[in-house]
Amino acid sequence: MKKHIYQDSRTAYLVIEPEIDISNSLSMNMMKNNKIQCFLDMECRYIDNNLNLYYKIQGLQCIKEYIEEHNLNYETARQVYLDITQAVINGGEFFLEENSYVLDLEYIYWDKKNKRLKLCCIPEWQGDFQRDIKKFTEDIIMYIDHHDKTVEKFIYGIYGLITDDGFAVTNIQSYIKEFKINEIDYNKDSHNKDSTPKKDDSHNKDDTQYRNNIKTKKYGLSVENISIPLRCLKKGKTNIWSDNIKENNNSKISIGRRKDCNIILPFSIISRYHAVVYIKDGKFYIEDVGSLNGTYINGQRIPANAKTQFSSKDVISLAGINCHVITR
């Protein structure tokens, strides 16, 4: 599929030359005769008897350039996926197949003024929507602000949905609505970084609650440099944190690529539910829960469905991704 940018005296266009003749197709007629929300406006021109599709991009910025300049925050990420799902729903009303959308960062544009996404739809183009949005999300992960735990949790949850069997675009729409409800409590925790209450000499606070709070720790993985589509990992190590877990409790931390895992590693080599770390009386145990690519301690594969003790100094490998369990 050939593309280039064309600028005339009035406006700028993304120009695409389709690989097949689509001039008389139903979807082409729908695109030509209707202005569809969340789509780039399109017109047809013939050059040397070859059909070229001109998508108006005046005043817009390629999404790849935009997120390279700004680390992707939660608000923008949420709007991106809202607009993708809305585009698919809107297109369905005009008999446009979801496989017609080009989910490539270089073909998608961002309206900075209105903070909305504009998609490129090529009539009769045969993509694979689930495969393409999975690749799109992997590319997006490279640009998220990993100091913003809300966007990290949001994107990893999206990825978990996309890699599930029976995926449908409406699943993303439902997830976004549910995430808005949960986000309030999530942000409340992230904005209150120093959540340990101070001792009140007046004894107005419950001393038991006070002691419990100061024993709360956050557990996570320190992930080593590996070849996965996550920009911060390419620079060295990154820390992926689980939810708060009481230090003095017998607790467990699930690891996998599903959105309901405590620690989400959104990569195809990781199983949906890959492993579970248990914290019992200050000791660590890990159990591989039947993952495809295995769990290792210091290079030795551990048996599935059996708890194996390890220390924080040991190297845990999940399908070849090396990490250490850490606390803070």
C-alpha positions as CSV (number, residue, x, y, z in Angstrom):
1,M,0.0,0.0,0.0
2,K,1.6,3.2,-1.2
3,K,1.2,6.5,0.7
4,H,2.6,10.0,0.7
5,I,1.7,13.5,1.9
6,Y,0.4,16.0,-0.6
7,Q,0.1,19.7,0.0
8,D,-1.7,22.0,-2.3
9,S,-2.4,25.8,-1.9
10,R,-5.3,25.2,0.4
11,T,-4.8,22.0,2.4
12,A,-2.7,18.9,3.2
13,Y,-3.6,15.3,2.4
14,L,-2.5,11.8,3.2
15,V,-2.6,10.1,-0.2
16,I,-3.1,6.3,-0.5
17,E,-3.1,4.3,-3.7
18,P,-5.2,1.2,-3.1
19,E,-3.9,-2.2,-4.2
20,I,-7.2,-3.2,-5.9
21,D,-9.8,-1.4,-7.8
22,I,-12.5,-0.4,-5.3
23,S,-14.1,2.4,-7.3
24,N,-17.5,0.8,-7.7
25,S,-17.7,-0.9,-4.3
26,L,-20.6,-0.3,-1.9
27,S,-18.2,0.7,0.9
28,M,-16.5,3.2,-1.5
29,N,-19.8,4.8,-2.3
30,M,-20.6,5.0,1.4
31,M,-17.3,6.7,2.1
32,K,-17.7,9.2,-0.8
33,N,-21.3,10.2,0.0
34,N,-21.2,10.4,3.8
35,K,-19.2,12.4,6.4
36,I,-18.6,9.8,9.2
37,Q,-17.5,10.9,12.7
38,C,-14.0,9.8,13.7
39,F,-13.0,9.2,10.1
40,L,-10.6,11.3,8.1
41,D,-12.5,13.1,5.3
42,M,-11.8,11.4,2.0
43,E,-12.1,12.3,-1.7
44,C,-11.2,10.3,-4.8
45,R,-8.8,11.5,-7.6
46,Y,-7.6,9.7,-10.6
47,I,-3.9,10.0,-11.6
48,D,-2.8,8.2,-14.8
49,N,-6.1,6.3,-14.6
50,N,-5.2,5.0,-11.2
51,L,-7.5,5.7,-8.2
52,N,-5.9,7.7,-5.4
53,L,-7.6,8.3,-2.0
54,Y,-7.0,11.8,-0.6
55,Y,-7.5,12.0,3.2
56,K,-7.7,15.5,4.5
57,I,-5.1,16.1,7.3
58,Q,-5.0,19.9,7.4
59,G,-4.7,21.0,11.0
60,L,-4.1,17.5,12.3
61,Q,-0.9,15.8,13.5
62,C,0.1,12.2,12.9
63,I,-0.6,10.4,16.2
64,K,2.9,8.9,16.2
65,E,4.5,12.3,16.1
66,Y,2.1,13.6,18.8
67,I,2.9,10.8,21.3
68,E,6.6,11.0,20.6
69,E,6.4,14.7,21.7
70,H,4.2,14.0,24.7
71,N,4.3,10.9,26.8
72,L,0.8,9.4,26.5
73,N,-1.3,10.2,29.6
74,Y,-4.6,8.5,30.7
75,E,-6.9,11.2,29.3
76,T,-5.4,10.9,25.8
77,A,-5.2,7.1,25.9
78,R,-8.8,6.9,27.0
79,Q,-9.9,9.2,24.1
80,V,-7.9,7.2,21.6
81,Y,-9.7,4.0,22.4
82,L,-13.1,5.7,22.7
83,D,-12.7,7.1,19.2
84,I,-11.5,3.8,17.8
85,T,-14.6,2.0,19.1
86,Q,-16.9,4.8,18.1
87,A,-15.4,4.7,14.6
88,V,-16.1,1.0,14.3
89,I,-19.7,1.5,15.5
90,N,-20.3,4.5,13.2
91,G,-18.8,2.7,10.3
92,G,-21.1,-0.3,10.8
93,E,-24.1,1.9,10.2
94,F,-22.7,2.6,6.7
95,F,-21.9,-1.1,6.0
96,L,-18.1,-0.6,6.5
97,E,-16.3,-3.6,7.9
98,E,-14.1,-3.2,11.0
99,N,-11.2,-4.8,9.0
100,S,-11.2,-1.7,6.8
101,Y,-9.5,0.5,9.4
102,V,-5.7,1.1,9.2
103,L,-4.6,0.8,12.8
104,D,-1.1,2.0,12.1
105,L,0.4,4.9,14.0
106,E,1.5,6.6,10.7
107,Y,-2.0,6.5,9.3
108,I,-3.9,7.8,12.3
109,Y,-4.2,11.5,13.1
110,W,-4.8,13.6,16.2
111,D,-7.0,16.7,16.3
112,K,-5.1,18.7,19.0
113,K,-7.8,21.4,19.1
114,N,-10.7,19.1,19.8
115,K,-8.6,16.3,21.3
116,R,-10.1,13.6,19.1
117,L,-8.7,10.8,17.0
118,K,-9.2,10.5,13.2
119,L,-8.9,7.1,11.6
120,C,-8.1,6.2,8.0
121,C,-10.6,3.8,6.5
122,I,-9.8,2.1,3.1
123,P,-12.9,0.6,1.6
124,E,-12.5,-3.1,0.9
125,W,-9.1,-3.2,2.6
126,Q,-8.8,-6.6,4.2
127,G,-7.0,-6.2,7.5
128,D,-7.5,-8.2,10.7
129,F,-9.0,-5.9,13.3
130,Q,-8.0,-8.0,16.4
131,R,-4.5,-8.5,15.1
132,D,-4.1,-4.9,14.1
133,I,-5.5,-3.4,17.3
134,K,-3.2,-5.7,19.2
135,K,-0.2,-4.4,17.3
136,F,-1.4,-0.8,17.7
137,T,-1.7,-1.3,21.5
138,E,1.8,-2.8,21.7
139,D,3.1,0.3,19.8
140,I,1.1,2.6,22.1
141,I,2.6,0.9,25.2
142,M,6.0,2.2,24.0
143,Y,4.9,5.8,24.6
144,I,2.8,5.7,27.8
145,D,4.0,7.7,30.8
146,H,5.0,4.9,33.2
147,H,5.0,7.3,36.1
148,D,1.3,7.6,35.5
149,K,0.0,4.4,37.0
150,T,-3.5,5.1,35.8
151,V,-2.6,5.0,32.1
152,E,-0.4,2.0,32.7
153,K,-3.3,0.1,34.4
154,F,-5.7,1.2,31.7
155,I,-3.6,0.2,28.7
156,Y,-2.6,-3.1,30.2
157,G,-6.3,-3.8,30.8
158,I,-7.1,-3.0,27.2
159,Y,-4.3,-5.3,26.0
160,G,-5.7,-8.2,28.2
161,L,-9.1,-7.8,26.5
162,I,-7.7,-7.7,23.0
163,T,-5.7,-10.9,23.5
164,D,-8.7,-12.8,24.8
165,D,-10.6,-15.4,22.7
166,G,-14.0,-14.1,21.7
167,F,-12.8,-10.5,21.6
168,A,-15.3,-7.9,20.3
169,V,-14.9,-4.1,20.0
170,T,-17.8,-3.6,22.4
171,N,-15.7,-5.2,25.1
172,I,-13.4,-2.2,24.9
173,Q,-16.3,0.2,25.2
174,S,-17.6,-1.7,28.3
175,Y,-14.2,-1.7,29.8
176,I,-13.7,2.0,29.4
177,K,-17.1,2.7,31.2
178,E,-16.2,0.4,34.1
179,F,-12.7,1.8,34.4
180,K,-14.1,5.3,34.9
181,I,-15.9,4.0,38.0
182,N,-12.8,2.4,39.4
183,E,-10.5,5.2,38.4
184,I,-11.7,7.5,41.2
185,D,-10.3,5.3,44.0
186,Y,-7.3,4.5,41.9
187,N,-6.4,8.2,41.4
188,K,-7.1,8.9,45.1
189,D,-4.3,6.4,46.0
190,S,-1.9,7.7,43.4
191,H,-2.3,11.4,44.4
192,N,-1.9,10.5,48.1
193,K,1.7,9.0,47.8
194,D,2.5,9.6,51.5
195,S,-0.6,7.7,52.8
196,T,0.9,6.7,56.1
197,P,-1.0,8.5,58.8
198,K,0.9,10.4,61.5
199,K,0.4,9.5,65.1
200,D,-2.1,11.7,66.8
201,D,-1.2,12.6,70.4
202,S,-4.8,13.4,71.1
203,H,-5.6,9.7,70.4
204,N,-8.5,10.7,68.2
205,K,-7.3,8.1,65.6
206,D,-7.6,4.4,66.0
207,D,-4.2,3.0,67.0
208,T,-4.8,-0.4,65.5
209,Q,-5.6,1.2,62.1
210,Y,-2.5,3.3,62.4
211,R,-0.3,0.3,63.0
212,N,-1.9,-1.6,60.1
213,N,-1.3,1.2,57.7
214,I,2.4,1.6,58.4
215,K,2.9,-2.1,57.7
216,T,1.4,-1.8,54.2
217,K,3.9,-2.5,51.5
218,K,3.7,-2.5,47.7
219,Y,5.2,-5.5,45.9
220,G,6.3,-5.5,42.3
221,L,8.7,-6.8,39.7
222,S,12.0,-5.2,38.7
223,V,12.2,-6.2,35.0
224,E,15.5,-6.4,33.2
225,N,16.4,-5.2,29.7
226,I,14.7,-7.4,27.2
227,S,13.5,-7.1,23.6
228,I,9.8,-6.3,24.1
229,P,7.8,-3.3,22.9
230,L,8.1,-1.2,26.0
231,R,10.3,1.9,25.6
232,C,11.4,2.3,29.2
233,L,12.6,-1.3,29.4
234,K,15.0,-0.7,26.5
235,K,16.9,1.8,28.7
236,G,17.6,-0.7,31.4
237,K,15.2,-1.8,34.2
238,T,11.7,-0.8,35.1
239,N,9.5,-1.5,38.1
240,I,6.0,-2.8,37.7
241,W,4.0,-2.6,40.9
242,S,1.2,-4.6,42.2
243,D,-1.7,-3.3,44.3
244,N,-1.0,-2.6,48.0
245,I,-0.6,-5.7,50.1
246,K,-0.2,-5.9,53.8
247,E,3.3,-7.0,54.8
248,N,2.1,-9.1,57.7
249,N,-0.6,-10.9,55.8
250,N,-0.4,-14.2,53.9
251,S,-0.9,-12.8,50.4
252,K,-0.6,-13.7,46.8
253,I,0.2,-11.7,43.7
254,S,-1.0,-13.0,40.3
255,I,1.2,-12.3,37.2
256,G,0.0,-12.6,33.6
257,R,-1.3,-10.6,30.7
258,R,-5.0,-10.5,31.7
259,K,-6.4,-7.3,33.1
260,D,-7.4,-8.9,36.4
261,C,-3.9,-9.9,37.3
262,N,-2.1,-7.9,40.1
263,I,0.9,-7.5,37.8
264,I,0.2,-7.3,34.1
265,L,2.9,-8.2,31.5
266,P,1.0,-7.5,28.2
267,F,3.1,-9.7,25.9
268,S,2.1,-12.7,23.8
269,I,4.9,-14.9,25.3
270,I,3.3,-14.4,28.7
271,S,0.3,-16.6,29.5
272,R,-3.0,-15.1,30.5
273,Y,-2.4,-16.4,34.0
274,H,1.3,-17.2,34.1
275,A,2.4,-17.5,37.8
276,V,1.5,-16.6,41.3
277,V,3.8,-15.2,44.0
278,Y,2.9,-16.1,47.6
279,I,4.1,-14.1,50.6
280,K,3.9,-16.1,53.8
281,D,5.5,-15.2,57.1
282,G,8.0,-13.0,55.3
283,K,9.0,-15.7,52.8
284,F,8.5,-15.8,49.0
285,Y,7.1,-18.7,47.0
286,I,6.2,-18.8,43.3
287,E,3.9,-21.2,41.5
288,D,3.7,-21.6,37.7
289,V,0.0,-22.1,37.0
290,G,0.5,-24.1,33.8
291,S,2.0,-21.4,31.6
292,L,3.0,-22.3,28.0
293,N,6.5,-20.9,28.2
294,G,7.4,-21.7,31.8
295,T,8.7,-20.1,34.9
296,Y,12.3,-20.3,36.0
297,I,14.4,-19.6,39.2
298,N,18.0,-18.8,38.4
299,G,17.7,-20.5,35.1
300,Q,16.0,-23.7,36.4
301,R,12.5,-24.4,35.2
302,I,10.1,-25.0,38.1
303,P,7.4,-27.6,38.0
304,A,3.9,-26.4,37.2
305,N,1.2,-26.1,39.9
306,A,3.7,-26.5,42.8
307,K,4.9,-23.7,45.2
308,T,8.7,-23.2,45.1
309,Q,10.5,-21.0,47.6
310,F,12.9,-18.2,46.5
311,S,14.5,-15.1,47.8
312,S,14.5,-11.5,46.6
313,K,18.0,-12.0,45.3
314,D,17.0,-14.8,43.0
315,V,16.3,-14.2,39.3
316,I,12.8,-15.1,38.3
317,S,12.3,-15.7,34.6
318,L,8.8,-15.7,33.1
319,A,8.9,-17.0,29.5
320,G,12.5,-15.6,29.3
321,I,11.6,-12.2,30.9
322,N,14.0,-11.8,33.8
323,C,12.9,-10.0,37.0
324,H,13.3,-9.7,40.7
325,V,10.5,-9.3,43.3
326,I,10.9,-6.0,45.1
327,T,9.1,-4.1,47.8
328,R,8.7,-0.4,48.8
